[in-house]
Amino acid sequence: MKRSKASSSSGKKPEHRPMGRKRSIDDDVLAVLIDERSGREYYVSMLDSFPYKGRIYSVMYNYEPDDGFRRDPEIVIMRSWRDDNGEQLFSSIRDRKELDAVFDVFFNRYAESITSDS
């Protein structure tokens, strides 16, 4: 199981954020995930965070500055929790059924947010 810590480049910690409300530029949370095993850093932009079956899940995409050559961002969904010190931690979802179920929840939230904005 891949575990990562988050540190926020905007000074804000990733948090539970409902998708249905309007977002402002101040809502964007860019975070750096640090793989505890390899020490590798991943820059991500947080899209959503929500509870499902007693766990919190975070949805993010790889953030890369626009250099004119980048691919479309890939969505990443991870389990999320806070440790005893209040630090945000993430872990990969290895169970395909769990990942599919959580993706369906995210997709429904996303579709609902689009229809409620119109």
C-alpha positions as CSV (number, residue, x, y, z in Angstrom):
1,M,0.0,0.0,0.0
2,K,1.5,3.3,-1.1
3,R,1.2,5.9,1.7
4,S,1.8,9.6,1.1
5,K,1.9,12.7,3.2
6,A,0.5,16.0,1.9
7,S,1.9,19.4,2.3
8,S,-0.1,22.3,0.8
9,S,1.6,24.8,-1.4
10,S,-1.2,27.3,-0.8
11,G,-0.8,27.1,3.0
12,K,-4.2,25.4,3.2
13,K,-4.6,21.7,4.1
14,P,-6.7,19.5,1.8
15,E,-10.1,19.3,3.3
16,H,-13.6,17.8,2.7
17,R,-15.1,20.0,0.0
18,P,-18.5,19.4,-1.6
19,M,-18.4,19.7,-5.3
20,G,-21.8,21.3,-5.8
21,R,-20.8,24.8,-4.6
22,K,-19.2,27.4,-6.8
23,R,-15.4,27.4,-6.6
24,S,-13.2,30.5,-6.6
25,I,-9.5,30.7,-7.3
26,D,-8.9,30.7,-3.6
27,D,-10.5,27.2,-3.3
28,D,-7.8,25.5,-5.5
29,V,-5.6,23.5,-3.3
30,L,-2.3,22.5,-4.8
31,A,-0.5,19.9,-2.6
32,V,2.7,18.0,-2.7
33,L,2.3,14.3,-1.9
34,I,5.5,12.7,-0.7
35,D,5.8,8.9,-1.1
36,E,7.0,7.6,2.3
37,R,8.9,4.7,0.7
38,S,10.7,6.4,-2.1
39,G,10.6,10.1,-1.0
40,R,9.4,11.0,-4.5
41,E,7.2,14.2,-4.6
42,Y,4.0,14.4,-6.6
43,Y,2.3,17.7,-7.3
44,V,-1.5,17.5,-7.3
45,S,-4.5,19.7,-7.5
46,M,-7.3,18.5,-5.1
47,L,-10.7,18.1,-6.9
48,D,-12.9,16.6,-4.2
49,S,-13.0,14.9,-0.9
50,F,-16.0,12.9,0.4
51,P,-16.9,10.2,2.9
52,Y,-18.0,6.8,1.7
53,K,-18.7,3.7,3.9
54,G,-16.9,5.2,6.9
55,R,-13.8,6.3,5.0
56,I,-12.7,9.6,3.5
57,Y,-11.6,9.6,-0.1
58,S,-9.8,12.3,-2.0
59,V,-9.8,12.9,-5.7
60,M,-7.0,14.8,-7.3
61,Y,-5.1,15.1,-10.6
62,N,-1.4,15.4,-11.3
63,Y,-0.5,19.0,-11.6
64,E,2.0,20.0,-14.2
65,P,2.7,23.6,-15.3
66,D,1.4,24.2,-18.9
67,D,4.4,23.9,-21.1
68,G,2.5,23.2,-24.3
69,F,3.4,19.5,-24.3
70,R,1.6,18.1,-21.3
71,R,-1.0,15.3,-21.5
72,D,-4.5,15.5,-20.2
73,P,-4.4,15.2,-16.4
74,E,-5.1,11.8,-14.9
75,I,-7.5,11.5,-12.0
76,V,-6.2,9.8,-8.9
77,I,-8.5,8.6,-6.0
78,M,-6.9,7.7,-2.7
79,R,-8.1,7.0,0.9
80,S,-7.4,9.9,3.2
81,W,-7.2,10.4,6.9
82,R,-5.4,12.4,9.6
83,D,-2.8,10.9,11.8
84,D,-2.5,11.6,15.6
85,N,-0.6,14.9,14.8
86,G,-3.3,16.1,12.4
87,E,-1.1,15.5,9.3
88,Q,-3.1,14.6,6.2
89,L,-2.1,11.1,4.9
90,F,-3.2,9.2,1.8
91,S,-3.0,5.6,0.7
92,S,-3.6,3.9,-2.6
93,I,-6.7,1.8,-3.2
94,R,-5.7,-1.7,-4.3
95,D,-9.1,-3.4,-4.3
96,R,-10.6,-2.9,-7.7
97,K,-14.2,-3.2,-6.5
98,E,-13.6,-0.5,-3.8
99,L,-12.0,1.8,-6.4
100,D,-14.8,1.2,-8.9
101,A,-17.4,2.0,-6.2
102,V,-15.6,5.1,-5.1
103,F,-15.2,6.3,-8.7
104,D,-18.9,5.9,-9.2
105,V,-19.6,8.1,-6.1
106,F,-17.2,10.7,-7.4
107,F,-18.7,10.6,-10.9
108,N,-22.2,11.0,-9.6
109,R,-21.1,14.0,-7.4
110,Y,-19.4,15.5,-10.5
111,A,-22.4,15.0,-12.7
112,E,-24.7,16.4,-10.1
113,S,-22.4,19.5,-9.7
114,I,-22.6,20.2,-13.4
115,T,-26.4,20.0,-13.6
116,S,-26.8,22.1,-10.5
117,D,-24.6,24.9,-12.0
118,S,-26.7,25.2,-15.1
